[in-house]
Amino acid sequence: MHDFTDNVVLITGSARGIGYAIAEHFAGAKATVIILDLNQDAVQKAVDQLKAGAEKVFGYVGNVTDSAGIEELFSRIVREHGKIDVLINNAGVTRDNLMIRMSEAEWQLVMDINLKGSFICTQKAFKHMMKARKGSIINMASVIGLMGNVGQANYAASKGGLIAFTKSCAKEFSKRNVRVNAVAPGFIETEMTASLSDEIRKEYASVIPLGRMGSTDDIAQVCMFLASSNSNYITGQTIAVDGGLTMH
């Protein structure tokens, strides 16, 4: 069992889905959990749900693409909670379309949130972590960033870029004892996949060596490992949590 007592863990895009599951696991491990998302009602709902089983859960509303806003917000979080030990760049979107039909707006929105947003949050968090000379940054990539996918050129480019970004930051930040890693989920059961037909589920499962989709808990557990002292000698890595889908 991980114990994150006295650790402040900030998770972007955490009002629902994988981000919420990660927040739930860290809250259960006694961390001070910071929920950051766009919608005030969604943030408040997530905080209220998590506070039923944990005391140190706090919600903030912010847009990861707003550099000045994020800098001000992160400074406020440090003032109110003392520090940021762990940043998980989870906020992300998809706007799927075939390349020939993809609009520049569909391309740019995905790049702005998935890649630029992670750049902004990483830069602003590192300013605080470098002073403390400790920290763990975890970027939520995707197996699509490793293997590509039809109709997801924008998403694949953003997640592939995030993997390369992770490696560069790991090299830059290592002198300040700040580790940077990425998690690349495969096919994961979420609210969005819950509406898929049994036929599509079987089709997905047929290409996964373990023969099933993963859970949000699978992702959260790897994030907890990468945030903990158990992974002190790991940086610049991308861990695929995909049931063997992308094994070499």
C-alpha positions as CSV (number, residue, x, y, z in Angstrom):
1,M,0.0,0.0,0.0
2,H,1.2,3.5,-0.9
3,D,1.1,6.2,1.7
4,F,1.1,9.8,0.4
5,T,0.5,11.5,3.7
6,D,2.0,15.1,3.4
7,N,2.1,14.9,-0.4
8,V,0.2,17.4,-2.6
9,V,-1.0,15.7,-5.8
10,L,-2.4,17.9,-8.6
11,I,-4.4,16.1,-11.3
12,T,-5.7,18.0,-14.4
13,G,-8.9,16.9,-16.1
14,S,-9.8,15.0,-13.0
15,A,-13.5,15.7,-12.5
16,R,-14.4,12.4,-14.2
17,G,-13.0,9.4,-16.1
18,I,-9.4,8.3,-15.7
19,G,-8.5,11.5,-13.9
20,Y,-11.2,11.0,-11.3
21,A,-10.1,7.4,-10.7
22,I,-6.5,8.6,-10.2
23,A,-7.7,11.2,-7.7
24,E,-9.7,8.6,-5.9
25,H,-6.7,6.3,-5.4
26,F,-4.5,9.1,-4.2
27,A,-7.2,10.3,-1.8
28,G,-7.4,6.8,-0.4
29,A,-3.6,6.9,0.1
30,K,-4.0,10.0,2.3
31,A,-2.6,12.5,-0.2
32,T,-3.8,16.1,-0.4
33,V,-5.6,15.8,-3.7
34,I,-6.1,18.8,-6.0
35,I,-8.9,18.3,-8.6
36,L,-8.4,20.7,-11.5
37,D,-11.0,20.9,-14.3
38,L,-12.9,23.3,-16.5
39,N,-16.4,23.1,-15.1
40,Q,-17.2,24.4,-11.6
41,D,-20.2,22.1,-11.1
42,A,-18.2,19.0,-12.3
43,V,-15.3,19.9,-10.0
44,Q,-17.6,20.4,-7.0
45,K,-19.4,17.1,-7.6
46,A,-16.0,15.3,-7.8
47,V,-14.8,16.9,-4.6
48,D,-18.0,16.1,-2.8
49,Q,-17.9,12.5,-3.9
50,L,-14.3,12.0,-2.9
51,K,-14.7,13.8,0.5
52,A,-17.1,11.1,1.5
53,G,-14.1,8.9,2.0
54,A,-11.2,11.4,2.4
55,E,-10.7,14.7,4.0
56,K,-8.0,16.4,2.0
57,V,-9.6,16.9,-1.4
58,F,-9.8,20.4,-2.9
59,G,-11.2,21.6,-6.2
60,Y,-10.1,24.4,-8.6
61,V,-11.4,25.6,-11.9
62,G,-8.8,26.3,-14.6
63,N,-8.0,26.0,-18.3
64,V,-4.7,24.2,-19.0
65,T,-4.2,26.3,-22.2
66,D,-4.2,29.6,-20.3
67,S,-0.6,30.2,-19.4
68,A,-1.1,33.2,-17.1
69,G,-4.1,31.7,-15.5
70,I,-2.3,28.4,-14.7
71,E,0.7,30.2,-13.3
72,E,-1.5,32.3,-11.0
73,L,-3.5,29.2,-10.0
74,F,-0.5,27.0,-9.2
75,S,1.0,29.8,-7.1
76,R,-2.3,30.0,-5.2
77,I,-2.3,26.2,-4.7
78,V,1.3,26.4,-3.3
79,R,0.2,29.3,-1.0
80,E,-2.8,27.4,0.3
81,H,-1.3,23.9,0.5
82,G,2.5,24.5,0.8
83,K,3.8,22.8,-2.3
84,I,3.1,20.6,-5.3
85,D,4.8,17.2,-5.0
86,V,3.1,15.4,-7.9
87,L,1.6,16.8,-11.2
88,I,-0.4,14.5,-13.4
89,N,-1.1,16.0,-16.8
90,N,-4.3,14.1,-17.5
91,A,-6.5,16.7,-19.3
92,G,-7.1,15.7,-22.9
93,V,-9.7,15.6,-25.7
94,T,-10.3,13.8,-29.0
95,R,-11.7,15.2,-32.2
96,D,-11.6,12.2,-34.5
97,N,-11.8,12.5,-38.2
98,L,-10.1,11.1,-41.3
99,M,-7.1,13.1,-42.3
100,I,-8.6,14.2,-45.6
101,R,-11.6,15.7,-43.8
102,M,-10.0,17.0,-40.6
103,S,-10.4,20.7,-40.1
104,E,-7.6,22.9,-38.8
105,A,-9.8,23.7,-35.8
106,E,-10.1,19.9,-35.0
107,W,-6.3,19.6,-35.3
108,Q,-5.5,22.7,-33.2
109,L,-7.9,22.0,-30.3
110,V,-6.4,18.6,-29.7
111,M,-2.9,19.9,-29.9
112,D,-3.7,22.9,-27.6
113,I,-5.2,20.8,-24.8
114,N,-3.2,17.6,-25.0
115,L,0.2,19.0,-25.8
116,K,0.3,22.7,-25.1
117,G,-1.7,22.3,-21.9
118,S,0.8,19.7,-20.6
119,F,3.7,22.0,-21.5
120,I,2.1,24.9,-19.7
121,C,1.2,22.9,-16.5
122,T,4.7,21.2,-16.5
123,Q,6.5,24.5,-16.8
124,K,4.5,26.2,-14.1
125,A,4.7,23.3,-11.7
126,F,8.4,22.8,-12.2
127,K,9.1,26.4,-11.1
128,H,7.9,25.3,-7.6
129,M,9.4,21.8,-7.7
130,M,12.8,23.0,-8.6
131,K,13.0,25.1,-5.5
132,A,12.0,22.1,-3.4
133,R,14.5,19.9,-5.4
134,K,11.9,17.1,-5.6
135,G,8.9,16.1,-7.5
136,S,7.2,13.7,-9.9
137,I,5.5,14.7,-13.1
138,I,3.4,12.1,-15.0
139,N,2.1,12.8,-18.5
140,M,-1.0,10.9,-19.7
141,A,0.0,9.7,-23.2
142,S,-1.7,6.9,-25.1
143,V,-0.9,3.7,-27.1
144,I,-2.2,5.8,-30.1
145,G,0.9,7.9,-29.6
146,L,3.0,4.8,-30.1
147,M,1.2,3.1,-32.9
148,G,-1.1,5.6,-34.6
149,N,-4.7,5.1,-35.6
150,V,-7.0,5.7,-38.5
151,G,-9.0,8.9,-37.9
152,Q,-6.8,10.1,-35.1
153,A,-3.9,11.8,-36.7
154,N,-4.3,14.8,-34.4
155,Y,-4.6,12.7,-31.3
156,A,-1.7,10.5,-32.3
157,A,0.5,13.5,-33.0
158,S,-0.4,15.1,-29.6
159,K,0.3,12.0,-27.6
160,G,3.4,11.1,-29.6
161,G,4.6,14.6,-29.0
162,L,3.9,14.2,-25.3
163,I,6.1,11.1,-25.1
164,A,9.0,13.0,-26.7
165,F,8.3,16.0,-24.4
166,T,8.5,13.6,-21.4
167,K,12.0,12.5,-22.4
168,S,13.3,16.0,-22.9
169,C,11.8,17.3,-19.6
170,A,13.3,14.2,-17.8
171,K,16.7,15.2,-19.0
172,E,16.3,18.9,-18.2
173,F,14.8,18.4,-14.7
174,S,17.0,15.5,-13.4
175,K,19.5,17.9,-11.9
176,R,16.8,19.2,-9.7
177,N,15.7,15.7,-8.7
178,V,12.4,16.0,-10.5
179,R,11.3,12.9,-12.4
180,V,9.1,13.0,-15.5
181,N,7.4,9.9,-16.9
182,A,4.5,9.0,-19.1
183,V,1.7,6.5,-18.9
184,A,0.2,5.2,-22.2
185,P,-3.2,3.6,-21.6
186,G,-4.6,1.1,-24.1
187,F,-8.3,0.3,-24.4
188,I,-9.7,1.3,-21.0
189,E,-13.2,0.9,-19.7
190,T,-14.6,4.5,-19.1
191,E,-17.9,6.3,-19.2
192,M,-17.3,6.8,-22.9
193,T,-16.6,3.1,-23.7
194,A,-19.6,2.0,-21.6
195,S,-21.9,2.7,-24.6
196,L,-20.0,0.5,-27.0
197,S,-21.8,-2.6,-28.3
198,D,-20.8,-6.1,-27.3
199,E,-19.6,-6.7,-30.9
200,I,-17.2,-3.8,-30.8
201,R,-16.0,-4.8,-27.3
202,K,-15.2,-8.3,-28.6
203,E,-13.4,-6.7,-31.6
204,Y,-11.2,-4.6,-29.3
205,A,-10.5,-7.5,-27.0
206,S,-9.5,-9.8,-29.9
207,V,-6.4,-7.7,-30.6
208,I,-5.3,-7.5,-27.0
209,P,-3.0,-10.3,-25.8
210,L,-4.6,-10.4,-22.4
211,G,-8.0,-10.6,-24.1
212,R,-9.8,-7.8,-22.3
213,M,-10.0,-4.1,-21.8
214,G,-8.3,-2.4,-18.9
215,S,-9.8,-0.5,-16.0
216,T,-9.2,3.0,-14.8
217,D,-7.8,1.4,-11.6
218,D,-5.0,-0.2,-13.7
219,I,-4.0,3.3,-14.8
220,A,-4.3,4.8,-11.3
221,Q,-2.1,2.1,-9.8
222,V,0.8,2.8,-12.3
223,C,0.5,6.6,-11.6
224,M,0.8,5.9,-7.9
225,F,3.9,3.8,-8.5
226,L,5.5,6.5,-10.6
227,A,4.6,9.2,-8.0
228,S,6.0,7.1,-5.1
229,S,9.6,6.6,-3.8
230,N,9.4,3.1,-5.2
231,S,10.2,4.5,-8.6
232,N,13.0,6.9,-7.5
233,Y,15.3,5.6,-10.2
234,I,12.8,5.8,-13.0
235,T,12.6,8.9,-15.3
236,G,12.0,9.6,-18.9
237,Q,10.1,6.4,-19.4
238,T,6.7,5.6,-21.1
239,I,4.9,2.8,-19.5
240,A,2.2,1.2,-21.7
241,V,-0.8,-0.1,-19.7
242,D,-2.4,-1.9,-22.5
243,G,-2.7,-5.6,-21.9
244,G,0.2,-6.3,-24.2
245,L,-1.2,-4.4,-27.3
246,T,2.0,-2.6,-28.1
247,M,4.6,-5.2,-26.9
248,H,7.8,-5.4,-29.0
